[in-house]
Amino acid sequence: MRTGKYGLKIEYKELTLDQVDSFIKNYPLEQLECKHICYIKDDLSTKIYREAISCGYEKVVLGSHRRATHSEEINRILEMATTKDFLRPVRVVMDKYGRFWCDNTHTTLAYILRGGQQLKDIPFYVVNLQSDSIISCDNTIAGDIQDLRNIYSSALRIQERINNGIRPNGVKWTISSLLKNMSMDKLKN
């Protein structure tokens, strides 16, 4: 158990894939909630965009934080997917309501294009905001206490956006939704 500067206690667990709960490791990558869209081209993507902007999340369009074009973002994902030594872990955030969010969109898309279907197929770790814990699977987190703080802080930003209304009740936008929005669903292995 690690205690942070403001008294927040975070439990850190290092597990092998065999030790990870089967629900988590078998979770489909395409069903992870996604905070990004690529194009505003139908009712759902328009709704996702408007809700995100109205709650102050202005980086809802994939690549907007680096001022990249859509084609640059797609090329970046394709480069990751085809780079043999690319093994960056995906951060999965379990929010306070039990939903699983992808916090490394580009990386997740790259693994799907490589043929990954479930979390167990890729390097990943989970930040569980229900239990204030971080689960590293097969040494995917190799850092110090500051890295753990940064990881947890990133997860808390997702929860803050949820609390501010980034995703209305009953509205689901997943990695699968984004793949279709980008017309990349046909590129999967």
Residue, then its C-alpha position, 0 to 999 in steps of 0.5 A: m500500500r502506497t500513501g500519497k502526499y494528500g493521504l490517498k492510499i493506492e494499492y499496487k499489485e504485480l501479477t502474472l497474466d495467470q493471476v489476473d481475474s479472467f473477466i479482466k484478461n478476457y475483456p475485448l479490446e474493442q469494447l473498451e470505452c473510448k474518449h476520442i472520435c476522429y470524424i464528426k459524421d453521424d448522430l452518435s459521433t456528433k453527440i459524443y463531440r458535443e458532450a465532450i466539448s460541453c464538459g470542457y474536454e477539448k481534445v476529443v478529436l484524436g490527435s488534436h492535442r498535437r495538432a495532427t491531421h487525421s491522416e497523420e494519426i492514422n499513419r502513426i497508428l499503422e506505424m505502431a502496428t507494423t513496428k516489430d519491437f513496439l510493446r508499449p502497455v495499454r493503461v486500462v482505467m476501471d471507473k467508479y461505475g465499473r466501466f473499462w476505459c482505454d487510456n492509450t487509444h493509439t496503442t490499443l488500435a495498433y494492437i487490434l490491427r496486429g490481431g489482438q482481441q482481448l486484454k490478455d493478447i497485449p501488454f496492459y495494466v489496470v487502474n481500478l478507481q473503485s478500489d484505489s489500486i493499480i494492477s501491473c500484469d507481467n511487469t508492465i509498470a517498471g517505474d518508481i513511486q512518481d510513475l505510479r502517481n502519474i499513472y493514477s493521476s491520469a486515471l483520475r482525470i478520466q473520472e473527473r471528465i466522467n463526473n463532468g458529463i463526458r459520457p451521458n448515461g446510456v451512451k456508449w462510444t468504444i474502441s470499436s466505434l472509433l475504428k468504424n468512425m475512422s474506417m479502420d475496421k476493415l484493416k483488422n487482421 
